[in-house]
Amino acid sequence: MSQIVSFNPLSKMLVGLNIACDAAGGTLGPKGKNVYIDDPMVPKITNDGHTIISHIELPDKLENMGLKIAKSSCARTVDEAGDGTTTTAVLLQAIMRECMKRPENPMVIRKSLLEALPKILVSIKKSSHKIDKKDIKKVALISSEDEVLATAISNILQKLGSDATVKVEDALDNTTSVSMTDGYEASVGYLDPRFSNNKTKAICEMKNVPVVVCEKKISAMSDLKRILELFEAASISEGVFVVEDIDNAILGQFLLWKMSGQLSCCVIRAQGDVLKDIEACVGATRVSDSTGVSFQKIDIRHFGKCKEIISNDNKTLFIPEDSKKSKTYVGVLKQRAAEERNSYVKEKLIRRASQMTGSIAVLKIGSPDFNREYLKDKADDAIRACKAALEEGIVDGGGMCLYRIAETLKPKTIGEEILKKALSSPLRKIIENAGEDYAEIIKDMPKGQGYDAKRGCYANMIECGIIDPTKVERSSLSNALSNAANLITSHASISEYTPPKD
């Protein structure tokens, strides 16, 4: 396919970036509005920045490149902190605007920005407060905007701890509830993002599927012949394959089957103890010399069975149909740990047994269709925000942490001058979304207090529960700045040539 080179593409790229950031930025703060996303299957109304931007596609190639920068920034923040994507978009737009005003060479600006970032991150860390368990609900309430959800999420994390696995799903009625189920979350994910069947959340979610576990490398189509015959005989049209290794050509064949609808599948790579733990969890017998099961002799009884699996690029949640084999396996691990003299090996065995017996909290959201999808998105954000807060602490919310850093910053470099102006953009956007005048609000702001946009008054942000996880603030700034610093250096772009339509 021919490629086309465009020179001086930045102005058009900024159009696309601004479209994305304006769409997300209008939702920031307690009085920010929502965005309606049209979808033939499930239309939704949301104020989640990542969801909004991920649904945008622009017809102009150069504008779409700028849009992709915003998508990348928000996606990285989601991966790292789970929340703060709208703040990321607002900061990205503000940093780009300030950069474009500068007369210096873009490479000089880039270098100065990257050198200024650590100084701001140190200031964010100094502003951080350790969170008490009683404050988890405050974080959940800011993110979820719902008292019932905040209470449920707070109770889950106080009971199960910050490592709790929480699954959000639809309730059969209009009642929000929490239940517990057995499951295992492995630190391994799918081998290719094209296995995802939920593009917005970049996850592969499958229910009531067989699981084939292979300790031997799948290196030829002949290795799959017997398995495919068993699938056909049992009218199985979907399956999960957990493999130690797989040839790239065979992986490509799995993707072809999935995209053509021939076989709905997901391929996950796992090795060593993790592979064996997954095998026990799903009740499978792995293809391995040690088990005596080969690709040629495998039978349907060797397949595991999952009530549900949810996989992304770095972790997979397995909820088995039957946990009998898993419980027996845990007993073996505990027995081995009791007999083990090496303290390192002993601790590792205990940790594996604990992970295998970990309960999965199921948060069922009950509400009418549109509001239910909205609340499910908010619940996901709140869960991840709470975990981030427990991990690194909290800072003043409502844009106040970055605003205060900007106010005390005495810039000595180009990067610091840019950031002094850009860091106040989240507070400015929150105030503007509340219909107030930014200059008037900050003019009379009392020392040590911030602006509560929900109530329209000044307040002590921490005491009022207007807080943000430190990790969210740090990730939002880091991702916005790094992408802006690189984007400003673009003097040309290369893209696929699309011939004009007749």
Beta strands, then each sheet from edge to edge (+ up, - down):
strand 1: 3-7
strand 2: 35-37
strand 3: 44-46
strand 4: 165-170
strand 5: 177-182
strand 6: 184-186
strand 7: 204-214
strand 8: 238-243
strand 9: 264-269
strand 10: 304-311
strand 11: 316-320
strand 12: 359-365
strand 13: 394-396
strand 14: 450-452
strand 15: 457-459
strand 16: 467-469
strand 17: 492-496
sheet 1: 1+ 17-
sheet 2: 2+ 3-
sheet 3: 4+ 12+ 5-
sheet 4: 6+ 11- 10+ 7- 8- 9-
sheet 5: 13+ 16-
sheet 6: 14+ 15-
end
